[in-house]
């Protein structure tokens, strides 16, 4: 191991501490979202540097080289000096989830047993005396030879030549392990009717980032599906999900119906852990739609879902009635979690509400 | 890993050419390393066995990232030491290695002969390894976190030294005898097994602080003149434990060692590039290697539009000096000639160029180099300009192409290694043993949050309120950290000539 790895590990630990300390801010501002690439996110970290007396922002200019008249902008990139830069570090999503778990005190999710798929995998953990030469363990072979020579008195301190014979050879050997493997599906549903503005959608976007991060760390495979609805519901891709805005009214039952169909068709409850999330401003059309939605929820969704989460985002227009109805009429449902999100600052608590049960 | 037989042959060839053209260098030891090791060594500033600290890990992270994304690649690292150590990246092409080896001999010559390097410790490899193990020992004994926190504070002031005093202060350690004696004075007599009880650490601490107070009282209005070397001042007068004082001294010594590298960046790189290009093109290149060489070389001296590449500036200036002294374009007669045609056709066939560049590399540093050899013709020919950042648009605008302006701006950015001037002005401020620092303001304000953090760190040493007199937005400002809070109040600006 290189010596630098110790210093590097220490640095990563400091970074981790800093992220943890500022987690609320990251959650609220969503600075790192959009920089997600594969399994890593790039996070701007403030003040992990050694403070010194140094020049501030009105730090004059510099000397450059090239064409251009006086008073013109410098062509290309200017400056003979590094600009002020914010340190950006890459953190794996798993790490981020771990930090989140510590700070929000989230319990690990125990997948429901019936959904386990056995997976077989070979692990090289032991040694044996026979095997193909390509698996020969060099060190162990020589140790065995040395032992044998010492034990049988052949070993000569003055001339320490160790020659392994057939019996000394050791080969790496494997053990087949059966790994329980579970998959989960997240279904995001969002009300895109006129009353849901950009701010409301931003809140949903931020919440879903953290929910994704957490659930991804808990399951081997995660599928994510998106449903938008106003008076009718349809399944869309991620981009459309956040970009769409309709002017129509709202029928929450349409989304629940579609969600139930989707689960029925593609995600049998025996194989999947199911996490539906629904975000809306709580403004549902009258005419008994809430009743219909409730009955779909009770009969088709709650029985199969690990947890059904409803987040109500406050908007200028909404009455916010839906959450009240749910509270009143579905208060005995154990795996239904409700959360009211008044503003961005409340995202932090809301995420905790959704994820704290460990279901 | 040492060099392959092929590269050894190349090294021998380049070395003998380098000697024949007049370079005079330390024995140079080449090591081949992979990029990960290269990044590691570079993170440690070239010294693989330095003390452990996370900032090296931070540099490593950024370097590895730069390498992975193909943004930057370190071809070589040369250490000012006798023997001189040079690390080569093992995945370079042979022709690259040849060029890099030539480049290294240029650096090695510069280290050995440039006056500003003359007082540096040439056994720094060993010295830094010693520092490393000493700090490691402290950290085993007093706790990793304790030592790390102290190092954090120390590194925060490592640039508060006097770069120009390298010649007065022997860069070796600091004499601690005085302080130790005084510390002993505060200690009550005790048999060794009782010492722990009779002189508990808190008691000694108290004694130490009292001593400092006493000393300060003796020396009212102390120091008599403002002190540039804040580190040394703290080592001498701050109430520190022995290990703390030792760490401060070590870091200070390291800081002084690295000063000349900062002072001669333009020259040192310019010089090495000047020679690798000459050695390669005039002696060592095979026909088949020309394209690769030209490709790599042009990468080194690449100037993106509007940007100033200090390596290229150094190279061009050395070439300019050589040609001027070859043709005799210097001295009074030339300066006073105002016939443009005569000036541009000026040639006295003196052939003094080579002699002159060797002399320049011996006696100058970047500041005097620019001050002496940047000419109006050079500025015009190389299209230099000054720019500033427009506060409204955030864009960089060309301010001037006038020679005087360009020179002034360049010199300004090089002065004091581009750092603000900070002095200890009064160690008994208000007659209360508070430390007053002063920032000599030269047009640019300090970065506020950094200044506050740094003050907090200095308080770690001084243990009494620490103040900084500076200027912000044209008004005097006194920033104070009293151990709990930072306060800022208006004040008289520091005397401009302090």
Interface residues (C-beta under 8 A of the other chain):
Chain A: X2 X3 X4 X6 X7 X8 X9 X10 X11 X12 X14 X48 X49 X50 X51 X52 X53 X54 X55 X56 X57 X58 X59 X60 X61 X62 X63 X64 X65 X66 X67 X68 X69 X70 X71 X72 X73 X74 X75 X76 X77 X78 X79 X80 X81 X87 X89 X90
Chain B: X36 X37 X39 X40 X43 X44 X48 X49 X52 X53 X54 X55 X56 X57 X58 X60 X61 X65 X148 X152 X155 X156 X157 X159 X160 X303 X304 X305 X306 X307 X308 X309 X310 X382 X383 X384 X385 X386 X387 X388 X389 X395 X396 X397 X398 X399 X400 X401 X406 X409 X410 X412 X413 X418 X419 X420 X422 X439 X443 X444 X445 X446 X447 X448 X449 X450 X451 X452 X453 X454 X457
